[in-house]
Amino acid sequence: MKQEYGIDTSHHKSKLLTKTEVLEADIIIPVKKSLGSYIANIHPESVQKLHNFSTDIEDPWRQPYNVYQHCARQIDQLVAEVLDGLVERS
């Protein structure tokens, strides 16, 4: 991913979202709608910050690198759509 997006994800590990992160976030965009519902249930204060993608992103865990690349392209496109929608509403 470093070549395509200029970030080094080699040391990335997933972790649970903390209450502090929810409180500090301006926008929360989960990769699956069900995850957004889960976050809203656990952190009701997050509901105004949650913005879902128009489609779910499948977890690429243990898949070949090209699957990760596909997910990254999807996320890139969908984040742009969410942000465009937020700009239009403001």
FIKOL-188715 format. One record per residue: x, y, z of N, C-alpha, C in turn; residue number from 1. Coordinates in Angstrom, 2 decimals. Each point is the difference from the previous one (the first is absolute). Last residue first. Layout:
# residues N
X	Y	Z	X	Y	Z	X	Y	Z	NUM
...
# end
This chain:
# residues 90
-23.68	20.75	3.95	0.38	1.15	0.83	-0.17	1.32	-0.71	90
-0.82	-4.43	-1.93	-0.98	0.27	1.06	0.33	1.26	0.78	89
2.92	-1.66	-3.44	-1.26	0.42	-0.60	-1.03	0.38	1.06	88
4.11	-1.85	1.37	0.20	1.36	-0.51	-1.30	0.53	-0.59	87
0.08	-4.47	1.42	0.06	0.91	1.15	0.16	1.45	-0.44	86
0.14	-3.38	-3.30	-1.34	0.12	0.56	-0.04	0.95	1.19	85
4.18	-1.07	-1.87	-0.77	0.84	-0.94	-1.42	0.22	0.53	84
2.69	-3.00	2.38	0.42	1.38	0.22	-0.72	0.96	-0.95	83
-0.77	-4.62	-0.55	-0.53	0.44	1.30	0.35	1.47	0.23	82
1.82	-2.01	-3.85	-1.45	0.15	-0.11	-0.61	0.51	1.30	81
4.59	-1.06	-0.03	-0.25	1.20	-0.80	-1.49	0.25	-0.14	80
1.29	-3.96	2.02	0.27	1.12	0.90	-0.26	1.31	-0.74	79
-0.27	-3.92	-2.53	-1.16	0.17	0.88	0.20	1.12	1.01	78
3.56	-1.20	-3.00	-1.15	0.51	-0.74	-1.17	0.31	0.92	77
3.80	-2.03	1.90	0.37	1.31	-0.52	-1.19	0.65	-0.71	76
-0.43	-4.46	1.38	-0.06	0.93	1.14	0.30	1.41	-0.46	75
0.48	-3.41	-3.19	-1.41	0.17	0.38	-0.13	1.04	1.11	74
4.33	-1.26	-1.23	-0.62	0.82	-1.06	-1.47	0.26	0.31	73
2.30	-2.91	2.87	0.51	1.37	0.16	-0.60	0.92	-1.05	72
-0.95	-4.61	-0.30	-0.69	0.61	1.15	0.44	1.45	0.20	71
2.27	-2.49	-3.29	-1.39	0.23	-0.41	-0.79	0.69	1.13	70
4.37	-1.40	0.96	0.01	1.13	-0.92	-1.42	0.36	-0.45	69
0.57	-3.85	2.59	0.22	1.20	0.82	-0.02	1.25	-0.88	68
-0.12	-4.05	-2.21	-1.29	0.21	0.67	0.09	1.23	0.91	67
3.90	-1.51	-2.16	-0.88	0.68	-0.95	-1.40	0.23	0.60	66
3.33	-2.48	2.45	0.23	1.44	-0.01	-0.96	0.74	-0.94	65
-1.66	-4.71	2.03	1.17	0.48	-0.74	0.05	1.53	-0.05	64
-2.43	-2.12	4.21	-0.19	-0.07	-1.45	1.28	0.47	-0.69	63
-1.13	0.00	4.85	0.54	-1.26	-0.51	-0.23	-0.21	-1.50	62
-2.84	3.89	1.78	0.92	-0.75	0.86	0.33	-1.37	-0.60	61
-2.95	3.87	-1.51	1.00	-0.69	-0.83	0.96	-0.88	0.80	60
-5.38	1.81	0.46	1.26	-0.08	0.72	1.02	-0.77	-0.83	59
-4.15	2.89	-2.14	0.34	-1.32	0.53	1.38	0.01	0.65	58
-3.66	4.05	-0.56	1.33	-0.42	-0.46	0.28	-1.35	0.64	57
-4.95	2.58	-1.24	0.94	-0.56	0.98	1.33	-0.36	-0.67	56
-3.29	4.06	-1.70	0.15	-1.46	-0.09	1.00	-0.46	1.04	55
-1.16	4.52	-0.27	-1.16	-0.48	-0.74	0.02	-1.52	-0.16	54
2.29	2.43	4.29	0.24	-0.13	-1.43	-1.29	-0.48	-0.66	53
-0.36	2.69	4.68	0.24	-1.29	-0.64	0.35	0.14	-1.47	52
0.40	3.00	4.73	-0.37	0.15	-1.41	0.37	-1.29	-0.72	51
-0.28	2.44	5.37	0.05	-1.18	-0.86	-0.52	0.29	-1.39	50
0.02	3.03	3.86	1.28	-0.04	-0.71	0.09	-1.15	-1.01	49
-3.72	0.78	3.02	0.07	1.16	-0.89	1.26	-0.03	-0.86	48
-0.62	-3.40	3.34	-1.00	-0.11	-1.07	0.11	1.16	-0.99	47
2.53	-1.08	4.28	0.64	0.02	-1.32	-0.99	0.13	-1.15	46
-0.90	-0.54	4.81	0.43	1.37	-0.27	0.61	0.15	-1.39	45
-1.31	-4.27	1.88	-1.13	0.78	-0.51	0.36	1.45	-0.34	44
2.67	-4.65	0.47	0.34	1.42	0.21	-1.12	0.88	-0.54	43
-0.55	-4.68	-0.13	1.01	0.05	1.06	0.32	1.45	0.39	42
-3.05	-0.79	-3.56	-0.52	-0.64	1.22	0.96	0.12	1.16	41
1.31	1.58	-4.28	-1.07	0.85	0.53	-0.58	-0.59	1.29	40
3.19	-2.54	-2.37	0.63	1.17	0.61	-1.06	0.90	0.63	39
-1.56	-3.66	-2.46	0.67	-0.46	1.23	0.62	1.19	0.72	38
-1.84	0.79	-4.22	-1.06	-0.26	0.99	0.59	-0.41	1.34	37
2.98	0.49	-3.58	-0.53	1.30	0.40	-1.10	-0.14	1.05	36
1.67	-3.87	-1.97	0.98	0.54	0.93	-0.44	1.38	0.48	35
-2.51	-2.05	-3.34	-0.22	-0.70	1.27	0.99	0.48	1.07	34
0.45	1.58	-4.44	-1.14	0.62	0.68	-0.27	-0.66	1.34	33
4.97	0.17	-2.06	-1.24	-0.78	-0.17	-1.12	0.69	0.77	32
4.31	1.90	-0.05	0.07	-0.67	-1.30	-1.22	-0.89	-0.27	31
0.17	4.75	3.00	0.28	-1.44	0.09	-0.02	-0.65	-1.38	30
0.80	5.08	1.90	-0.50	-0.69	-1.19	0.37	-1.48	0.10	29
-0.35	4.96	2.96	0.31	-1.44	0.12	-0.65	-0.68	-1.20	28
1.62	5.35	1.70	-0.76	-0.88	-0.89	0.44	-1.43	0.26	27
1.70	3.31	2.76	-0.99	0.86	-0.64	-0.95	-0.83	-0.86	26
2.96	-1.52	4.59	-0.23	-0.07	-1.45	-1.02	1.03	-0.46	25
1.31	-0.92	4.66	0.91	0.88	-0.72	-0.27	0.06	-1.51	24
-2.50	-2.90	2.95	-0.21	1.38	0.43	0.86	0.98	-0.79	23
0.57	-4.63	-0.78	-1.34	0.41	-0.42	-0.23	1.46	0.34	22
3.93	-1.98	1.56	0.07	0.20	-1.45	-1.35	0.47	-0.54	21
0.18	-1.16	4.53	0.79	1.21	-0.24	0.07	0.31	-1.48	20
-1.95	-4.06	1.35	-0.89	1.14	0.26	0.72	1.31	-0.25	19
1.80	-4.21	-2.73	-0.15	0.40	1.40	-0.97	1.18	0.13	18
0.89	-4.40	-3.56	-0.22	1.44	0.08	-0.25	0.37	1.47	17
2.94	-4.37	-1.50	-1.35	0.47	0.32	-0.03	1.53	0.08	16
3.56	-2.47	-3.21	-0.27	0.11	1.43	-1.42	0.50	0.18	15
4.09	-1.96	-3.93	-1.34	0.47	0.34	-0.16	0.02	1.52	14
4.66	0.80	-2.59	-0.77	-1.07	0.63	-1.36	0.57	0.35	13
4.87	1.34	-3.06	-1.40	0.22	0.39	-0.60	-1.25	0.63	12
4.49	0.94	-2.04	-0.12	-0.21	1.45	-1.43	0.20	0.50	11
1.19	0.54	-4.64	0.65	-1.26	0.39	-0.13	-0.29	1.49	10
-1.50	3.72	-3.13	-0.94	-0.75	0.83	0.62	-1.29	0.55	9
1.27	5.12	-2.21	0.60	-1.28	0.33	-0.94	-0.73	0.97	8
-0.87	3.92	-4.04	-0.03	-0.34	1.42	0.61	-1.39	0.20	7
-1.00	2.43	-4.30	1.02	0.71	0.77	-0.03	-0.27	1.49	6
-2.65	-1.86	-3.91	-0.61	1.00	0.88	1.00	0.75	0.88	5
1.18	-3.45	-3.41	-1.22	0.60	-0.51	-0.50	1.18	0.84	4
3.93	-2.52	1.28	0.20	0.60	-1.31	-1.25	0.74	-0.47	3
-0.11	-2.44	4.09	0.85	1.17	0.10	0.15	0.70	-1.35	2
-2.30	-4.20	0.82	-0.81	1.20	0.00	0.86	1.27	0.00	1
# end
